[in-house]
Structures are given as structure tokens and as C-alpha cells.
Amino acid sequence: MAGYTAGRRHDDGRTVRPPESYTESLKRQQIAQYGYKDTQLADYEEDHLIPLELGGDGYAAANLWPEPYAGTGARVKDTVENRLKVLVCDGQLELRAAQQAIATNWFAAYERYVVGQ
């Protein structure tokens, strides 16, 4: 559903999409924790392993990670997120299967559902 995260709120009042102040702080911590050589925040997207549009938890640190823009990174993953959302919304793929595919190996999901379509 287009616009799902825009302004939508949980029962506790939090927005579905966490604020940048939360994700930037977490990104800084995780870049250091993971030992990334490149520590430039702008070179990463704090991404949801299971995207919000597939029911991922926007605030769970375990569902968030600093994904590089370079190479087969954030922009490539975005294409599989969008494709899986379409397949789920069109009833061609079960939500749980889409979540499992992207959480287990998002690049394999990309090759199967985007490249191999």
C-alpha cells in the first residue's frame, strides 16, 4: 500500500517509521560495533532487514543495520523490497514467505524475484 508509513502511528503513538534522530544514532553505534572501515554516516542507509512495507519492526535494533550505498547495497535492496511488496499485495506471494526470503538472504531474493521475473 503506497504511503503506508507516512504519518501512520502505533497504538503507543510512535510513528511506524522511526525518526531520523533514532536511526542516525543507531547507525553511528552499529558502524562502530560492526567495525566498518568507512565511518562516514552519509555512505550508509540505516535499513530495515525486513522492510516496513512487509511488516518489519521499525524500532527493533535487530531489524536495523547500516547498509552501504556502494555496490550491491541499499539501492539494489530497495528494488527487491518493492518487488516483494507488489507480489504480496497482488496475492502472488505469502507475506511470511516474503519476510523469510528477504531476512534470510536478500540478495538471493533479489536474484529470484527481480532478476528472474
Buried (B, 14 or more C-beta within 10 A) or exposed (E): EEEEBEEEEEEEEBBBBBEEEBBEEBBBEBBEEEEBEEEEEEBBBBBBBBBBBBEBBBBEEEBBBBBBEEEEBBEBBBEBBEBBBEBBEEEEBEBEEBBEBBBEEBEEBBEBBBEEE
